[in-house]
């Protein structure tokens, strides 16, 4: 300290000891590290136990993993998922647009459809479509004054495949419609006003302005629905369609290798859903542009 | 006297029970700038929305460039036209909104060329060339590839003006174009509007910028409670308003 009068800018009294910039240390989380190590150890223990327990019968899993029957079932599951989901999306979009329409007739019809197809269990719908022939033996499309455009025996039209597609697709449309409606409502009304002011017609506005923005909100729940559908297709076993799970069940009913075959089916479901999750991520990025 | 660009007679508009426009008469000469001021809720913005039929009207008639917008006249009655037909009429009227309303999923360039390509069927290359000229005119030539979220409010509003101009409108409607902007960004938007007025565009501007109205406006209208209270040249009206309602409003905003 200098002698004499008190110096107001004395460096001992105000500010840090040094003018040099000091190193900044972010808050450390040592317990997170410790817990991570513990989790890895537990996971390794479980994995080791599962891999070495002979009751899992891993050789049997390996034997059936690429089995012809299993692969045919896998293919059927994928086909049903894609086709039923496509039907659900197209019909669901139409239902959502109808539901939001100013036209009372259209919005009421859409409401009734959604109410009915969400209320009746999908299992019942599948069995109903499968047995449609018992209600109407012939399907006929005719003009009012009697010209027949199309006519066929119901049992020729409604095969297990068409019954499965109709049942799954129509029910899916009801759920998808609500998701798409929420997406459309999430787009700011100013977007439609601006597009109208530029002279765009209703169809252009929907396709170019509203729908791409709605997709941001629509994709995550629809991704969920697709994943549900992959596994939901296993319901078609009630109408004797051999999808992935039902094929596995058919095999273990014969061989009694229940656990290994269920593992085979589960591993394939895991693989499908993993691929779908990557696809969903890519779609989210695409429609997230500009956000 | 030449035919007015906009002719409004006895325009009425209700929202439910509330009448928001109670018989508006207005003429806008071609190439002139009409500014509309008034307290919030006076019906200024609704008036603009009626002109390009973003809102239905409940009475009166309106012509833009000598044609009815959104309606067809038959035997003394106005029949509303289907949305498809109205769209073609709106294409001739540009509109700029308070909150810009750019399309957030499209680049700046795409925002501008979308309507010319989809509505007027302009070839893409031609639309793009025109869009770049317009961007240059609003001082944003380097922002063509940006998304709206990457721009400031003032820049977004200038893009919105370019987007409206790309349709080569006969008339431009501005609905409080600077009200949502930070104060330091207002000037750049007003500068673009000043240039546009100088180029001879017919403009209707709902605004709170009295200095702009005084400097650029040819006519000034003061609206309150769905009526035109007073109109005249901006200088006279702002300097010596006749109506008490106008005086009261000006004393509060000046």
Boltz contact constraints between the chains, C-beta under 6 A:
constraints:
  - contact:
      token1: [A, 190]
      token2: [B, 99]
      max_distance: 6.0
  - contact:
      token1: [A, 190]
      token2: [B, 101]
      max_distance: 6.0
  - contact:
      token1: [A, 193]
      token2: [B, 54]
      max_distance: 6.0
  - contact:
      token1: [A, 194]
      token2: [B, 101]
      max_distance: 6.0
  - contact:
      token1: [A, 197]
      token2: [B, 52]
      max_distance: 6.0
  - contact:
      token1: [A, 197]
      token2: [B, 90]
      max_distance: 6.0
  - contact:
      token1: [A, 197]
      token2: [B, 95]
      max_distance: 6.0
  - contact:
      token1: [A, 198]
      token2: [B, 115]
      max_distance: 6.0
  - contact:
      token1: [A, 199]
      token2: [B, 87]
      max_distance: 6.0
  - contact:
      token1: [A, 199]
      token2: [B, 90]
      max_distance: 6.0
  - contact:
      token1: [A, 199]
      token2: [B, 91]
      max_distance: 6.0
  - contact:
      token1: [A, 199]
      token2: [B, 119]
      max_distance: 6.0
  - contact:
      token1: [A, 200]
      token2: [B, 119]
      max_distance: 6.0
  - contact:
      token1: [A, 201]
      token2: [B, 84]
      max_distance: 6.0
  - contact:
      token1: [A, 201]
      token2: [B, 87]
      max_distance: 6.0
  - contact:
      token1: [A, 202]
      token2: [B, 83]
      max_distance: 6.0
  - contact:
      token1: [A, 204]
      token2: [B, 118]
      max_distance: 6.0
  - contact:
      token1: [A, 209]
      token2: [B, 103]
      max_distance: 6.0
  - contact:
      token1: [A, 212]
      token2: [B, 105]
      max_distance: 6.0
  - contact:
      token1: [A, 213]
      token2: [B, 105]
      max_distance: 6.0
  - contact:
      token1: [A, 289]
      token2: [B, 105]
      max_distance: 6.0
  - contact:
      token1: [A, 290]
      token2: [B, 104]
      max_distance: 6.0
  - contact:
      token1: [A, 290]
      token2: [B, 105]
      max_distance: 6.0
  - contact:
      token1: [A, 290]
      token2: [B, 147]
      max_distance: 6.0
  - contact:
      token1: [A, 290]
      token2: [B, 149]
      max_distance: 6.0
